[in-house]
Amino acid sequence: MEQEALLDWAADKRVDLPWRSVRDPWAVLVSEVMLQQTQALRVVPKWEAFLAAYPTPHECASAPLADLVTLWKGLGYPRRARNLHRSAKLIVEHHLGAVPEDLDALLSLPGVGPYTARAVRAFAFEHDEAVLDTNVARVLARRCGRRLRPAEAQAVADEFAPIGRSWSWNQGMLDLGALVCRPGQPDCGNCPISASCSWHLEGRPDPDPAVGSASVSRPQARFAGSDRQLRGRMLSLLIDAPLGHDQLLVAVGLDADAGRGSRLIESLITDGLVKMHMQRLSLAT
């Protein structure tokens, strides 16, 4: 049976990641937020350090945002730290400090979308949920042999998932997409479900149905010199000390492009990561 074949493969090939050994909803939520657009191996030390500093939503909610941003340094996308901080405050204020397991309640948290909410339900609470990220979506599109629209992709994921095996199943699907059903050249010879994969059985014709399918990520824009890199450099400098507007532009090499620099500073202020006080920029508290 197709599902049993995947579960057997997953049990043997499961990637050893520390958050897979816990069921604490807060620890799972932190891992899922950190894993958004960031490779797992980069997340491991930050996840461990974050939970050592903020083992519950209470500790996170009561900490200054600047402390979270400082700890977050090196992970990228620092607005995720802000979202996690705001989520912790809402969890304390509206859920008595316990991460909710209701789907709508999870979706109401800042920065928590359909994948993250379902992942918390599946991995922390072991509810029957099918998670749908870029790796899973790629597997499903190829298995169906066609591009999938957003609602259709989730429906296919829900139908494919076996009842009562949510944790193992979803971890297996994530690993299958990451290790075997990769972009470009999938390793179909080692795929446990290749015998029922339409794209494989048809000889893997062009175009690859995963390309352009719902939830399958596009190649990321070049990082070097990007707004994302420059925002990160600004935050790194402000971790060390407050700076004036023009000082910060000079420090990141944008003094000759003040318009772009001012726009990036304004975006950091809008995102709640940086504040201006007495003509000095510093991390938000």
C-alpha positions as CSV (number, residue, x, y, z in Angstrom):
1,M,0.0,0.0,0.0
2,E,1.3,3.4,-1.0
3,Q,0.8,5.0,2.4
4,E,2.5,2.2,4.3
5,A,5.4,2.3,1.9
6,L,6.0,5.9,2.6
7,L,5.6,5.5,6.4
8,D,8.1,2.6,6.4
9,W,10.6,4.6,4.3
10,A,10.1,7.6,6.6
11,A,10.8,5.6,9.7
12,D,14.1,4.4,8.3
13,K,15.2,7.7,6.7
14,R,13.9,10.3,9.2
15,V,16.2,13.3,9.6
16,D,17.3,13.7,13.2
17,L,16.2,17.2,14.2
18,P,15.9,18.3,17.9
19,W,12.3,19.7,17.6
20,R,11.2,16.3,16.4
21,S,11.7,14.8,19.8
22,V,9.4,17.3,21.6
23,R,5.7,17.8,21.7
24,D,5.7,21.1,23.6
25,P,3.5,23.4,21.5
26,W,5.6,26.5,22.3
27,A,8.9,24.7,21.2
28,V,7.2,23.4,18.1
29,L,5.8,26.9,17.2
30,V,9.2,28.4,17.7
31,S,10.8,25.8,15.4
32,E,8.2,26.3,12.7
33,V,8.6,30.1,12.7
34,M,12.4,29.8,12.6
35,L,12.1,27.3,9.7
36,Q,10.2,29.7,7.5
37,Q,12.6,30.3,4.6
38,T,15.6,29.1,6.6
39,Q,17.5,25.8,6.4
40,A,17.1,23.4,9.3
41,L,20.8,23.1,10.1
42,R,21.0,26.9,10.6
43,V,18.0,26.8,12.8
44,V,19.2,24.1,15.3
45,P,21.5,26.3,17.4
46,K,19.2,29.3,17.4
47,W,16.2,27.2,18.4
48,E,18.1,25.7,21.3
49,A,19.4,29.1,22.4
50,F,16.0,30.7,22.1
51,L,14.2,28.1,24.2
52,A,17.0,28.3,26.8
53,A,16.3,32.0,27.1
54,Y,12.5,31.9,26.6
55,P,11.2,28.4,27.5
56,T,7.6,29.5,27.6
57,P,5.4,32.3,26.0
58,H,5.5,34.1,29.4
59,E,9.3,34.6,29.3
60,C,9.1,35.6,25.6
61,A,6.3,38.1,26.1
62,S,8.0,39.8,29.0
63,A,11.4,40.2,27.3
64,P,12.3,43.3,25.3
65,L,12.0,42.9,21.6
66,A,15.5,44.1,21.2
67,D,16.7,41.0,23.1
68,L,14.9,38.7,20.7
69,V,16.2,40.5,17.7
70,T,19.8,40.2,19.1
71,L,19.4,36.5,19.6
72,W,17.8,36.1,16.2
73,K,20.9,37.6,14.5
74,G,22.1,35.3,11.7
75,L,18.8,33.7,10.9
76,G,17.5,36.4,8.6
77,Y,13.9,37.7,8.2
78,P,14.0,39.4,11.6
79,R,10.4,40.4,11.4
80,R,9.8,36.7,12.4
81,A,11.3,37.6,15.8
82,R,8.8,40.5,16.1
83,N,5.9,38.2,15.1
84,L,6.9,35.6,17.6
85,H,7.2,38.3,20.3
86,R,3.7,39.5,19.5
87,S,2.4,36.0,19.3
88,A,3.7,35.3,22.8
89,K,1.9,38.4,24.2
90,L,-1.4,37.3,22.6
91,I,-0.9,33.7,23.9
92,V,-0.4,35.1,27.4
93,E,-3.3,37.6,27.2
94,H,-5.9,35.5,25.5
95,H,-4.9,31.8,26.0
96,L,-3.6,31.8,29.6
97,G,0.0,31.4,28.4
98,A,-0.7,28.1,26.5
99,V,-0.3,27.8,22.7
100,P,-3.8,27.2,21.4
101,E,-4.6,24.0,19.4
102,D,-7.6,25.4,17.6
103,L,-6.8,26.1,13.9
104,D,-8.5,29.5,13.8
105,A,-6.8,30.6,17.0
106,L,-3.4,29.6,15.7
107,L,-4.1,31.5,12.4
108,S,-4.9,34.6,14.4
109,L,-1.3,34.8,15.7
110,P,1.0,37.2,13.8
111,G,3.1,35.5,11.2
112,V,1.3,32.2,11.5
113,G,-0.1,31.0,8.2
114,P,-1.9,27.8,7.1
115,Y,1.3,25.7,7.0
116,T,2.6,26.8,10.4
117,A,-0.8,26.5,12.1
118,R,-1.3,23.0,10.7
119,A,2.2,22.0,11.6
120,V,1.7,23.0,15.2
121,R,-1.5,21.0,15.3
122,A,0.1,18.0,13.7
123,F,3.5,18.0,15.5
124,A,2.6,19.3,18.9
125,F,-1.0,18.0,19.4
126,E,-1.0,15.2,16.8
127,H,-4.3,16.2,15.3
128,D,-5.1,14.7,11.9
129,E,-3.8,17.5,9.8
130,A,-2.0,17.4,6.5
131,V,0.8,20.1,6.3
132,L,1.5,21.7,2.9
133,D,4.9,23.4,2.4
134,T,7.0,23.7,-0.7
135,N,8.4,20.2,-0.4
136,V,5.1,18.5,0.2
137,A,3.4,20.4,-2.6
138,R,6.1,19.3,-5.0
139,V,5.5,15.7,-4.1
140,L,1.8,16.0,-4.6
141,A,1.9,17.9,-7.9
142,R,4.2,15.2,-9.4
143,R,2.2,12.4,-7.9
144,C,-1.0,13.9,-9.5
145,G,0.9,14.7,-12.7
146,R,-0.5,18.3,-12.9
147,R,-0.2,21.7,-11.4
148,L,-2.4,22.2,-8.4
149,R,-4.4,25.3,-7.4
150,P,-4.1,26.3,-3.7
151,A,-7.4,24.9,-2.5
152,E,-6.8,21.7,-4.6
153,A,-3.3,21.2,-3.2
154,Q,-4.6,21.3,0.4
155,A,-7.5,19.0,-0.5
156,V,-5.1,16.5,-2.1
157,A,-2.8,16.6,0.9
158,D,-5.8,16.0,3.2
159,E,-7.0,13.1,1.2
160,F,-3.6,11.4,0.9
161,A,-2.9,11.6,4.7
162,P,-3.8,8.5,6.7
163,I,-6.0,8.9,9.8
164,G,-4.3,8.5,13.1
165,R,-0.7,8.8,11.8
166,S,-0.4,12.6,11.5
167,W,3.0,13.1,13.1
168,S,4.8,10.3,11.3
169,W,3.1,11.0,8.0
170,N,3.8,14.7,7.8
171,Q,7.4,14.3,8.9
172,G,7.8,11.6,6.2
173,M,6.3,13.8,3.5
174,L,8.5,16.7,4.4
175,D,11.6,14.4,4.3
176,L,10.5,12.8,1.0
177,G,10.3,16.2,-0.6
178,A,13.6,17.4,0.9
179,L,15.7,14.3,0.3
180,V,14.2,12.5,-2.7
181,C,11.5,14.4,-4.7
182,R,13.9,17.4,-5.0
183,P,13.6,20.3,-7.5
184,G,15.5,19.7,-10.7
185,Q,16.6,16.1,-10.6
186,P,14.4,13.9,-8.2
187,D,15.8,10.6,-7.1
188,C,12.8,8.5,-8.4
189,G,14.7,5.3,-8.0
190,N,14.7,5.7,-4.2
191,C,11.1,7.0,-3.9
192,P,8.7,4.8,-1.9
193,I,5.7,6.1,-3.9
194,S,7.2,6.2,-7.4
195,A,5.0,3.3,-8.5
196,S,1.9,5.5,-8.1
197,C,3.5,8.8,-9.3
198,S,1.9,9.9,-12.5
199,W,4.7,12.1,-13.6
200,H,7.3,9.4,-13.0
201,L,5.1,6.8,-14.8
202,E,4.8,9.1,-17.8
203,G,8.5,9.4,-18.1
204,R,8.9,12.8,-16.3
205,P,7.8,14.9,-19.3
206,D,8.3,18.6,-19.5
207,P,7.0,20.8,-18.0
208,D,7.5,19.5,-14.5
209,P,4.0,19.8,-12.9
210,A,5.6,21.0,-9.7
211,V,6.8,24.2,-11.3
212,G,4.1,26.9,-10.8
213,S,2.0,24.6,-8.6
214,A,0.5,26.0,-5.5
215,S,2.8,26.3,-2.5
216,V,5.9,25.4,-4.5
217,S,8.4,28.1,-4.0
218,R,10.1,30.1,-6.8
219,P,13.9,30.6,-6.8
220,Q,14.8,33.3,-4.3
221,A,16.1,36.6,-5.5
222,R,19.9,37.1,-5.2
223,F,20.7,37.9,-1.6
224,A,24.0,39.9,-2.1
225,G,23.1,43.6,-2.3
226,S,19.4,42.9,-1.7
227,D,17.2,45.0,0.5
228,R,17.0,42.0,2.8
229,Q,20.7,41.9,3.2
230,L,21.0,45.6,3.8
231,R,18.2,45.5,6.4
232,G,20.0,42.7,8.2
233,R,23.2,44.7,8.2
234,M,21.4,47.8,9.6
235,L,19.9,45.7,12.5
236,S,23.3,44.1,13.2
237,L,24.9,47.6,13.6
238,L,22.1,48.8,15.8
239,I,22.5,45.8,18.0
240,D,25.9,47.2,19.0
241,A,24.9,50.8,19.5
242,P,22.3,53.5,18.5
243,L,23.3,55.5,15.4
244,G,22.1,58.6,13.7
245,H,20.2,58.3,10.4
246,D,23.2,59.5,8.2
247,Q,25.7,57.5,10.3
248,L,23.7,54.3,9.6
249,L,23.6,55.0,5.9
250,V,27.4,55.5,5.8
251,A,28.0,52.4,7.8
252,V,26.1,50.2,5.3
253,G,27.4,52.0,2.3
254,L,24.2,53.7,1.3
255,D,25.3,57.3,1.7
256,A,25.4,57.7,-2.0
257,D,21.9,56.2,-2.3
258,A,20.1,58.0,0.5
259,G,16.7,57.5,-1.0
260,R,17.0,53.7,-0.8
261,G,18.6,53.8,2.6
262,S,15.9,56.0,4.0
263,R,13.3,53.7,2.6
264,L,14.9,50.7,4.3
265,I,15.2,52.5,7.6
266,E,11.5,53.4,7.4
267,S,10.6,49.8,6.6
268,L,12.4,48.7,9.8
269,I,10.5,51.3,11.8
270,T,7.2,50.3,10.2
271,D,7.9,46.6,11.0
272,G,8.4,47.5,14.7
273,L,12.1,46.5,14.7
274,V,13.7,49.9,15.0
275,K,12.7,53.1,16.7
276,M,13.8,56.7,16.4
277,H,14.4,58.7,19.6
278,M,16.3,62.0,19.9
279,Q,17.5,61.7,16.3
280,R,19.1,58.3,17.1
281,L,18.0,55.0,15.7
282,S,18.0,51.9,17.9
283,L,16.4,48.5,18.2
284,A,12.8,48.6,19.3
285,T,12.2,47.5,22.9
